[in-house]
Amino acid sequence: MSGTILSHEDLLNERERLHGAGKTLVFTNGVFDILHVGHVRYLKQARALGDALVVAINSDRSVRELKGLDRPFMKENERAEVLAALRAVDYVTTFDEVSPRSLIARLLPDVLAKGGDYTLDQIHGREEVEAAGGRVVSLPFVEGASTSEIIERMKKTGQ
């Protein structure tokens, strides 16, 4: 099964449907500019925490604000399509703010997951999810599998 790309409103409706069916929704977010094995492992682990996984990606505008004018390498609609094709991903949405906090506060997922390169106190939306009775999980970081490291290796080898 592959995922569906949804607007925020459609995602909120889907959240209500899942909640009514007693299903657990897991939320994660990021840029996902160059998909690599660290992402794939992380998304599989996040999906295992519940019944459905939503991946919220930064818009192209917010990526430029976060990472610089030379990013993203892939457009947001392409990044969303690639993520939606992964078996572990049920839903993909895009957010335009630098932080996903407002989307998380509206959605209130049952589980908020981030990679191990974030400590629990660095995870945006943690307070809102925990206040609503949800849990926040920092998943293991895959050493050597980061977009920044891949970009640096490419620069060094001229590829």
C-alpha positions in Angstrom: 0.0 0.0 0.0 1.2 3.5 -0.7 0.2 6.8 0.9 -2.1 9.6 0.0 -1.2 13.3 -0.3 -3.7 15.3 1.6 -4.5 19.0 2.4 -4.6 19.9 6.1 -8.4 19.9 6.1 -8.6 16.4 4.5 -5.9 15.2 7.0 -8.0 16.5 9.9 -11.0 14.7 8.6 -9.0 11.5 8.2 -7.7 11.9 11.8 -11.3 12.1 13.0 -12.2 8.9 11.0 -9.2 7.1 12.5 -10.0 8.3 16.0 -13.6 7.1 15.6 -12.3 3.7 14.5 -10.0 3.5 17.6 -6.9 3.7 15.4 -3.6 5.3 16.4 -2.1 8.1 14.2 1.7 8.7 14.2 3.0 12.0 13.0 6.5 12.9 11.8 7.9 15.8 9.8 11.0 17.0 7.9 12.4 18.2 4.7 13.1 14.8 3.1 15.1 16.4 0.3 17.4 13.5 -0.6 15.7 10.3 0.5 18.3 7.9 2.0 18.4 4.7 4.0 18.3 6.6 7.3 14.9 8.1 6.2 13.6 4.7 5.1 14.5 3.0 8.4 13.2 5.9 10.5 9.9 5.9 8.6 9.4 2.1 9.1 10.1 2.5 12.8 7.7 5.4 13.1 5.0 3.5 11.3 5.4 0.6 13.7 4.3 2.9 16.5 0.7 3.0 15.4 -1.9 2.2 12.8 -1.2 5.0 10.3 1.7 7.4 9.6 1.5 10.9 8.4 4.6 12.6 7.1 4.5 16.4 7.0 7.1 18.0 4.8 8.4 21.5 4.7 7.3 23.6 1.7 9.9 24.8 -0.7 9.7 28.3 0.8 10.3 27.0 4.4 13.1 24.8 3.3 14.9 27.8 1.8 14.4 29.6 5.1 15.8 26.7 7.1 18.5 25.4 4.8 19.5 28.2 2.5 18.7 29.4 -1.0 20.3 26.4 -2.7 17.8 24.0 -1.2 15.6 22.1 -1.7 17.0 20.0 -4.4 13.6 18.5 -5.2 10.3 20.4 -5.3 7.8 19.8 -2.6 5.3 18.0 -4.9 8.1 15.6 -6.0 9.2 15.0 -2.4 5.6 14.4 -1.4 5.1 11.9 -4.3 8.3 10.0 -3.4 7.3 9.7 0.3 3.7 8.7 -0.6 5.1 5.8 -2.6 6.7 4.3 0.4 4.9 1.4 2.0 5.4 2.8 5.5 3.7 6.1 4.7 -0.1 6.4 4.8 -0.5 10.2 4.4 1.7 13.1 3.3 1.0 16.8 3.7 3.0 20.0 3.3 3.3 22.9 5.7 4.6 26.3 5.0 5.9 27.4 8.4 9.5 26.7 9.6 8.0 24.7 12.5 5.2 22.2 12.2 3.9 23.2 15.7 0.6 24.7 14.5 -0.3 21.7 12.3 0.6 19.4 15.2 -1.6 21.4 17.6 -4.5 21.1 15.2 -4.0 17.5 14.3 -3.0 16.2 17.8 -1.6 12.9 16.7 -1.5 10.0 19.2 2.3 9.7 18.7 4.8 12.3 17.6 8.0 10.8 16.3 11.3 12.4 15.3 14.8 11.1 14.5 17.4 10.6 17.3 19.2 13.7 16.2 16.5 15.5 18.2 16.2 15.3 22.0 12.7 15.3 23.4 12.9 18.9 24.5 13.8 19.9 20.9 10.8 18.3 19.3 8.3 20.9 18.1 4.7 20.1 19.2 5.8 17.9 22.1 3.9 19.9 24.7 0.7 19.9 22.7 0.8 16.2 22.0 1.6 15.3 25.6 -1.1 17.7 27.0 -3.6 15.9 24.8 -2.6 12.5 26.2 -0.3 11.5 23.3 3.3 10.4 23.5 6.5 11.7 21.9 9.2 9.3 20.7 12.8 10.0 19.6 13.8 7.2 17.2 17.4 6.0 16.8 19.6 8.0 14.5 21.3 6.1 11.7 25.0 7.1 11.8 26.4 8.1 8.4 23.0 8.5 6.8 22.1 12.2 6.8 21.3 14.5 3.9 24.0 16.9 5.1 26.6 14.2 5.1 25.6 13.0 1.7 25.9 16.5 0.3 29.3 16.9 1.8 30.5 13.6 0.4 29.2 14.6 -3.1 31.1 17.9 -2.9 34.3 16.2 -1.9 34.2 13.7 -4.7 32.9 16.1 -7.3 29.8 14.0 -8.1 
